[in-house]
Amino acid sequence: MMQLPKPGCGLDNRPTRRALLQVGGPILGLGLADLLRCDARATEAGKAASGKSIIVFWTDGGISQQDSYDLKPAAPMEYRGAYQPIGTTVPGIQLGERLPRQAEVMRRVAIVRSVHHENGIHAPSAHWMQTGYFGPTLARNAAQKPSLGSVIARSVGSRRPPMPAYITIPRLEAFGYQGAVYLGKAYNPFEVGGDPNASDFKVPNLTLPGGLTAANVAKRRGLLDSFDSLRREIDESGVMDGLDTFKRQALEMVSGERMRAAFDISVESAELRDRYGRHRYGQSALLARRLIEAGARCVNINTGNWDHHNDIVKGLDEHLPPLDRAIAALIVDLEERGMLDDVLVYCVGEFGRTPRMNGHSGRDHWSDCFSVLLAGGGIQGGRVVGASEKWGGGVLERPVSPLDLLATIYRQLGIPLDTHFEDASGRPVSIVGAGRPINELF
């Protein structure tokens, strides 16, 4: 069993509190909290050597599998819904008619149609699907386990520091289950904070304080680096404990052209931006590709709300086409750039929707059986794993759990599945529990 302790650092010759406070602020023109904190380093003991990364489309509220990836055309109308199935580039595999672009790249796509867990409430289900473990039973309760992205950041780190290992677009999802919990704040995601499709898009966290330029920040930071004591990760007295890692990373990014350029989506050609779609879905996917290219390990795109209890056709007509375009364009773009084998694309929500339509022409929460999409990253495309029952109520064959999905992802990213991290009580906790990789995808 690979067991990694809670992140911590040590100093042989630690600076005093007074020295830190005197040197930190005046030299850089920023507060101490903006400068010092231990970095999440990929050289840490136990980290796997892997060049792979992941882009996650988190579909908050849950996509209706019966209208997208697992249609039931022979079922009664109240089950099959309004959409017709369409063929794909892989004979025998059909998708919903609102996914024509994904149908065109089906040879690179795998659908798992037999995902299930045992809760139909948003908060615990969001926790379950993003951490692998059942979580709080009431909305807004604190997260109990680290998220997929935080585990990845802790295990393999950034591919190219100081680019953060884990980034969310535009920000954390509402329930707050995309964080690091007991892994430490250093492994929380960096929040982009804005809509990449906006004409005035910029990253607030990369904005310099008034009166500072990238050039003079770089000069002042260089002066700081001449102090050996300030290059240490954390002092034993805990003076720097709890400070935000990403404030320092933001400083490094704005003082370096390469990092700031990664967030500048405006440099992409109009043709490519149009291919992704001029909407939040498409431009977020394009930005995610840029960030992965620049060294990020996990980019999480938090999409629109898919909680369609009422008039589901109206909701899906609004959300499915931009999601379809974004995912398909991303897959094609990654393939054209020779990146697809190293970048896993994952589309998932907390659950699916009820097989039977309700009285409001919508579908309610359903966790007994639903679908997720995976592509790239070494996953074998052009296949479907598992099956739902005749009308979609439950798993017919090959049940897949949230931990099975995470075990599959961790395996592809080169993270040992016997990895354990200590929780707040010091108890080692497995990152996959009883989960096992979905071997049919390899």
FIMIZA-324502 format. One line per field, with one value per residue (C-alpha): residue in one letter; x, y, z. Coordinates in Angstrom, 3 decimals, always signed. Layout:
resn: (a:...) .
px: (X:...) .
py: (Y:...) .
pz: (Z:...) .
//
This chain:
resn: (m:m:q:l:p:k:p:g:c:g:l:d:n:r:p:t:r:r:a:l:l:q:v:g:g:p:i:l:g:l:g:l:a:d:l:l:r:c:d:a:r:a:t:e:a:g:k:a:a:s:g:k:s:i:i:v:f:w:t:d:g:g:i:s:q:q:d:s:y:d:l:k:p:a:a:p:m:e:y:r:g:a:y:q:p:i:g:t:t:v:p:g:i:q:l:g:e:r:l:p:r:q:a:e:v:m:r:r:v:a:i:v:r:s:v:h:h:e:n:g:i:h:a:p:s:a:h:w:m:q:t:g:y:f:g:p:t:l:a:r:n:a:a:q:k:p:s:l:g:s:v:i:a:r:s:v:g:s:r:r:p:p:m:p:a:y:i:t:i:p:r:l:e:a:f:g:y:q:g:a:v:y:l:g:k:a:y:n:p:f:e:v:g:g:d:p:n:a:s:d:f:k:v:p:n:l:t:l:p:g:g:l:t:a:a:n:v:a:k:r:r:g:l:l:d:s:f:d:s:l:r:r:e:i:d:e:s:g:v:m:d:g:l:d:t:f:k:r:q:a:l:e:m:v:s:g:e:r:m:r:a:a:f:d:i:s:v:e:s:a:e:l:r:d:r:y:g:r:h:r:y:g:q:s:a:l:l:a:r:r:l:i:e:a:g:a:r:c:v:n:i:n:t:g:n:w:d:h:h:n:d:i:v:k:g:l:d:e:h:l:p:p:l:d:r:a:i:a:a:l:i:v:d:l:e:e:r:g:m:l:d:d:v:l:v:y:c:v:g:e:f:g:r:t:p:r:m:n:g:h:s:g:r:d:h:w:s:d:c:f:s:v:l:l:a:g:g:g:i:q:g:g:r:v:v:g:a:s:e:k:w:g:g:g:v:l:e:r:p:v:s:p:l:d:l:l:a:t:i:y:r:q:l:g:i:p:l:d:t:h:f:e:d:a:s:g:r:p:v:s:i:v:g:a:g:r:p:i:n:e:l:f) .
px: (+0.000:+1.352:+0.596:+1.272:+1.110:-0.675:+1.325:+3.918:+7.391:+10.364:+13.125:+16.660:+17.247:+13.891:+13.431:+11.779:+8.209:+9.567:+11.990:+9.255:+6.946:+9.688:+11.009:+7.846:+5.659:+8.081:+10.177:+7.308:+4.667:+2.305:+1.211:+2.995:-0.021:+0.454:+4.001:+4.611:+3.107:+4.330:+4.018:+2.377:+5.473:+5.410:+8.752:+7.202:+7.734:+5.338:+4.211:+3.850:+5.587:+2.748:+2.243:-1.512:-4.152:-7.942:-10.684:-13.959:-17.374:-19.361:-23.058:-24.640:-28.086:-27.513:-28.102:-31.084:-29.525:-32.783:-32.463:-28.720:-26.569:-29.051:-32.239:-35.127:-36.917:-39.090:-40.394:-43.764:-43.804:-43.649:-40.328:-38.650:-39.265:-39.279:-35.919:-35.120:-31.930:-29.336:-26.552:-22.891:-19.623:-19.563:-22.132:-24.610:-24.096:-26.777:-27.020:-29.797:-30.553:-29.259:-25.734:-24.840:-21.271:-20.446:-21.957:-19.345:-16.449:-17.901:-14.833:-12.970:-15.759:-16.795:-20.136:-20.682:-24.439:-24.562:-23.337:-25.270:-25.259:-27.868:-28.924:-31.207:-30.451:-28.160:-25.673:-24.779:-24.840:-22.534:-20.180:-20.393:-19.619:-16.786:-15.052:-16.133:-17.674:-21.148:-21.246:-23.454:-27.182:-28.175:-27.294:-24.374:-22.946:-19.156:-17.280:-15.904:-13.505:-11.179:-12.374:-11.080:-9.145:-7.545:-6.426:-4.868:-3.162:-1.796:-0.705:+0.955:+1.038:+1.326:+3.035:+4.682:+4.825:+3.870:+0.744:-1.690:-2.291:-6.043:-8.227:-11.976:-13.868:-15.451:-15.509:-16.340:-19.711:-22.405:-22.149:-18.415:-17.363:-14.534:-11.988:-9.131:-10.547:-7.846:-5.280:-4.699:-5.571:-2.600:-4.631:-7.832:-8.567:-7.497:-10.743:-10.692:-13.588:-14.989:-16.851:-14.329:-17.023:-17.366:-15.916:-14.082:-12.962:-10.044:-8.915:-9.441:-6.884:-4.192:-4.713:-1.782:-2.293:-2.338:+1.033:+2.707:+3.699:+4.785:+8.343:+8.762:+7.048:+9.536:+12.413:+11.175:+10.445:+13.968:+15.241:+13.141:+14.573:+18.028:+16.972:+17.411:+15.062:+12.206:+12.696:+11.799:+8.309:+7.027:+8.508:+8.168:+6.506:+3.535:+3.851:+2.995:+0.520:-2.831:-1.750:-3.126:-0.810:-2.468:-1.707:+1.961:+1.242:-0.761:+2.228:+4.476:+1.994:+1.493:+5.228:+5.836:+4.528:+4.061:+1.626:-0.433:-0.545:-2.142:-5.267:-5.445:-8.066:-8.251:-5.113:-6.940:-8.193:-11.785:-12.264:-11.239:-13.309:-16.313:-15.690:-15.926:-18.968:-19.321:-20.903:-19.679:-19.492:-17.378:-15.014:-14.535:-13.504:-11.062:-9.590:-9.288:-7.254:-4.952:-4.460:-3.704:-1.231:+0.439:+0.871:-2.358:-3.190:-6.958:-9.323:-12.912:-15.566:-18.700:-21.496:-25.069:-27.890:-29.353:-31.978:-34.917:-37.940:-40.172:-40.359:-37.231:-37.295:-36.922:-34.044:-32.236:-32.718:-30.858:-28.036:-27.407:-26.326:-23.588:-22.339:-22.316:-20.339:-17.868:-17.063:-16.776:-14.632:-12.358:-11.854:-11.067:-8.762:-6.845:-6.493:-5.244:-2.648:-1.477:-2.730:-5.761:-3.937:-2.619:-5.786:-8.806:-12.186:-14.848:-18.504:-20.398:-23.038:-24.264:-26.917:-29.256:-32.959:-36.019:-36.820:-40.486:-41.477:-43.330:-46.553:-44.669:-43.062:-39.781:-37.642:-36.693:-33.525:-32.405:-29.281:-30.220:-28.768:-27.271:-24.533:-21.149:-18.846:-15.097:-12.746:-9.009:-6.356:-5.724:-9.400:-10.560:-13.279:-16.109:-17.610:-20.359:-19.874:-22.824:-26.523:-29.693:-32.915:-35.547:-37.012:-33.961:-34.987:-31.952:-28.692:-29.113:-25.443:-22.004:-22.821:-20.273:-19.832:-18.467:-15.271:-14.913:-14.969:-12.343:-10.164:-10.323:-9.287:-6.493:-5.122:-4.987:-3.202:-0.567:-1.692:-1.126:-4.478:-3.077:-2.467:-3.812:-3.858:-4.181:-7.444:-7.799:-7.612:-4.446:-6.231:-5.110:-7.945:-7.854:-8.408:-10.446:-11.777:-13.371:-13.372:-11.802:-10.860:-13.285:-11.071:-13.364:-12.199:-8.523) .
py: (+0.000:+3.400:+5.724:+9.432:+11.691:+14.983:+17.667:+19.379:+20.836:+21.484:+24.075:+23.615:+27.316:+28.948:+32.725:+34.443:+35.769:+39.302:+38.714:+37.253:+40.163:+42.735:+41.254:+39.903:+42.957:+45.824:+44.051:+42.875:+45.394:+42.583:+41.039:+38.045:+35.868:+36.642:+35.351:+32.334:+28.881:+25.437:+24.607:+21.409:+19.807:+16.938:+15.703:+14.744:+11.151:+8.673:+10.750:+8.840:+9.931:+10.568:+12.964:+12.469:+15.039:+15.269:+17.719:+17.215:+18.492:+18.563:+18.637:+19.969:+18.429:+15.428:+14.855:+12.744:+9.542:+8.640:+11.762:+11.651:+8.524:+5.715:+6.180:+3.723:+4.154:+1.063:+2.211:+3.933:+7.677:+8.651:+6.778:+7.400:+11.162:+13.493:+12.763:+10.213:+8.105:+8.812:+6.632:+7.267:+6.516:+3.233:+0.735:-0.362:+2.641:+5.318:+8.649:+11.197:+13.487:+16.541:+15.043:+14.921:+16.144:+13.579:+10.968:+12.000:+11.371:+8.207:+6.197:+8.187:+8.079:+5.467:+5.511:+3.742:+3.117:+1.280:+3.764:+3.640:+4.645:+4.762:+8.368:+10.735:+14.007:+16.573:+17.199:+13.647:+12.498:+15.331:+14.330:+10.662:+11.199:+13.709:+11.931:+8.313:+8.251:+8.881:+12.293:+14.730:+14.095:+17.760:+20.449:+22.689:+20.245:+20.232:+17.933:+14.801:+13.473:+15.134:+15.575:+13.842:+16.953:+17.417:+13.790:+14.211:+17.463:+15.841:+12.645:+13.861:+17.655:+20.178:+19.101:+22.493:+24.617:+27.300:+26.474:+25.119:+21.395:+21.770:+24.523:+25.121:+27.113:+29.436:+28.579:+25.848:+24.127:+25.222:+22.396:+22.839:+19.258:+20.000:+20.808:+19.109:+18.703:+16.942:+16.966:+20.644:+23.964:+23.718:+21.184:+23.182:+24.290:+27.593:+29.326:+31.132:+33.250:+34.495:+33.380:+32.741:+33.691:+37.201:+39.983:+41.404:+38.043:+38.179:+36.186:+38.254:+36.214:+37.211:+40.949:+42.818:+45.312:+48.951:+50.445:+47.119:+45.784:+42.308:+43.588:+45.127:+42.161:+39.828:+42.038:+42.168:+38.469:+37.802:+39.771:+37.657:+34.483:+35.551:+34.891:+31.199:+31.318:+32.513:+29.739:+27.107:+25.671:+26.233:+27.010:+24.695:+27.362:+27.398:+31.106:+30.432:+27.639:+28.150:+30.815:+30.463:+28.606:+30.112:+33.678:+32.875:+30.927:+33.849:+36.106:+33.733:+33.547:+37.277:+37.900:+35.302:+35.830:+32.111:+31.625:+34.728:+33.874:+30.503:+32.265:+34.614:+32.902:+35.882:+34.750:+31.749:+32.076:+33.116:+29.918:+27.693:+29.653:+29.293:+25.559:+25.250:+27.550:+31.114:+30.208:+29.372:+25.655:+26.028:+28.744:+27.012:+23.843:+25.808:+27.508:+24.118:+22.813:+25.846:+25.335:+21.635:+22.520:+24.989:+22.366:+21.964:+18.400:+18.610:+21.265:+21.079:+22.855:+23.520:+23.703:+24.934:+23.533:+20.233:+19.809:+19.626:+18.718:+20.779:+20.985:+18.940:+19.408:+23.171:+22.700:+20.121:+22.096:+24.904:+22.852:+19.760:+21.470:+23.668:+20.748:+18.550:+21.089:+21.745:+18.090:+17.148:+20.186:+19.476:+15.859:+16.863:+19.696:+17.431:+14.797:+17.306:+18.539:+15.029:+15.422:+13.136:+10.047:+12.078:+14.009:+12.226:+13.879:+13.002:+14.143:+13.340:+14.620:+13.567:+11.235:+10.799:+11.464:+9.262:+6.870:+7.892:+11.502:+13.264:+15.244:+18.451:+17.092:+16.745:+14.067:+13.839:+12.591:+9.034:+7.299:+3.644:+3.683:+6.489:+7.224:+8.956:+9.736:+9.197:+9.870:+10.089:+9.565:+5.988:+5.011:+2.789:+4.646:+3.349:+1.213:+1.019:-0.563:-1.907:-1.740:-0.545:-2.473:-2.481:+0.885:+2.205:+1.693:-0.189:-1.830:-4.860:-5.755:-4.626:-2.327:+0.492:+2.452:+5.974:+4.435:+2.255:+5.413:+7.101:+3.976:+4.026:+7.683:+7.341:+4.313:+6.247:+9.159:+6.861:+7.166:+3.929:+2.529:+1.464:+5.130:+6.166:+9.629:+10.418:+12.086:+14.735:+12.069:+10.519:+7.460:+6.283:+6.435:+4.743:+6.889:+4.108:+1.928:-1.139:+0.484:-1.315:+0.016:-0.633:-3.001:-3.009:+0.531:-0.375) .
pz: (+0.000:-0.958:+1.959:+1.684:+4.747:+4.951:+3.095:+5.236:+4.927:+7.127:+7.566:+8.724:+9.350:+9.736:+9.605:+12.522:+12.355:+12.526:+9.656:+7.490:+8.104:+7.553:+4.335:+2.719:+2.344:+1.625:-0.992:-3.140:-2.310:-1.374:+1.898:+3.324:+2.598:-1.101:-1.121:+1.033:+1.162:+0.288:-3.423:-4.615:-6.093:-8.536:-7.196:-3.857:-2.734:-4.257:-7.221:-10.455:-13.647:-16.099:-18.949:-19.031:-18.065:-17.845:-18.817:-16.955:-18.051:-14.807:-15.756:-12.607:-12.079:-14.306:-18.031:-19.013:-20.310:-22.091:-24.253:-24.941:-24.526:-23.843:-25.846:-25.635:-28.989:-28.499:-25.111:-24.567:-25.234:-21.555:-21.315:-24.653:-24.715:-27.691:-29.325:-31.990:-32.063:-34.748:-36.087:-35.381:-37.154:-35.235:-36.516:-33.880:-31.559:-31.494:-29.713:-29.302:-32.227:-30.334:-30.334:-34.058:-33.625:-30.955:-33.270:-35.858:-33.428:-31.867:-32.881:-30.208:-27.627:-25.064:-23.261:-19.940:-19.679:-16.364:-13.745:-10.505:-6.856:-4.123:-3.622:-5.527:-3.707:-5.330:-2.516:-1.466:-5.083:-6.197:-3.380:-4.379:-8.058:-7.472:-4.592:-5.002:-1.546:-0.165:+1.451:+3.326:+3.395:+3.460:+0.939:+1.894:+4.417:+4.409:+2.061:+3.688:+1.038:-1.484:-5.033:-8.123:-9.174:-5.769:-5.625:-9.059:-8.023:-4.855:-6.596:-9.792:-9.537:-12.328:-15.524:-15.801:-12.622:-11.787:-13.797:-11.187:-11.378:-10.877:-12.375:-12.488:-15.123:-14.206:-10.469:-7.949:-8.241:-5.809:-3.273:-2.729:-3.349:-5.789:-3.093:-1.292:+2.275:+4.337:+1.519:+2.299:+0.705:-1.641:-3.661:-3.987:-7.562:-9.014:-10.035:-13.370:-12.125:-15.440:-18.562:-21.375:-23.896:-22.493:-24.627:-21.605:-20.231:-17.827:-14.823:-11.651:-9.700:-12.194:-11.828:-10.288:-7.454:-8.492:-9.342:-10.110:-13.515:-14.483:-14.956:-11.501:-9.840:-11.508:-10.344:-6.765:-6.681:-7.893:-4.920:-2.588:-4.062:-2.962:+0.634:+1.269:+4.213:+2.022:-0.484:+2.099:+1.988:+5.512:+8.910:+11.877:+13.988:+11.581:+10.745:+7.117:+7.724:+6.029:+3.540:+0.037:-2.333:-5.361:-4.365:-4.811:-7.970:-9.322:-8.646:-10.559:-13.414:-13.896:-13.780:-16.479:-20.006:-20.689:-17.841:-18.511:-22.211:-21.479:-20.212:-23.206:-25.347:-27.694:-29.526:-30.964:-34.522:-35.134:-37.135:-34.233:-31.739:-34.036:-34.279:-30.495:-30.427:-29.239:-25.922:-22.430:-23.149:-26.251:-25.091:-21.731:-23.582:-25.736:-22.680:-20.978:-23.899:-23.662:-19.922:-20.342:-23.085:-20.698:-17.962:-15.978:-14.986:-14.381:-15.725:-14.528:-16.605:-14.581:-17.144:-16.957:-14.846:-16.103:-13.361:-15.774:-13.679:-15.974:-19.770:-20.343:-24.118:-23.731:-21.290:-23.387:-26.595:-24.829:-23.295:-25.433:-28.697:-27.112:-25.014:-28.119:-30.105:-27.280:-26.612:-30.279:-31.141:-28.186:-29.250:-32.838:-31.743:-29.355:-32.057:-34.628:-32.153:-31.303:-27.717:-27.573:-26.354:-23.409:-22.503:-21.080:-21.688:-19.118:-19.074:-15.878:-13.465:-10.035:-11.485:-14.456:-14.832:-14.297:-17.141:-16.992:-17.661:-14.844:-15.048:-15.854:-19.025:-17.165:-15.597:-11.931:-10.173:-10.949:-9.664:-10.293:-13.800:-15.887:-18.421:-18.585:-21.504:-21.765:-24.666:-25.272:-22.625:-23.744:-23.511:-26.377:-28.240:-30.351:-27.640:-25.074:-21.657:-19.705:-20.435:-18.791:-18.516:-21.280:-20.331:-18.499:-14.890:-13.645:-14.629:-16.877:-17.193:-15.998:-13.036:-12.609:-9.366:-8.834:-7.417:-10.539:-12.647:-10.479:-10.473:-14.277:-14.409:-11.848:-13.682:-16.948:-15.271:-13.796:-10.167:-8.204:-7.129:-3.761:-2.860:+0.535:+2.113:+5.794:+6.738:+9.466:+12.171:+10.733:+9.381:+5.916:+3.386:-0.020:-3.094:-4.756:-1.933:-3.517:-6.969:-9.903:-13.340:-16.199:-18.173:-21.194:-21.903:-22.300) .
//
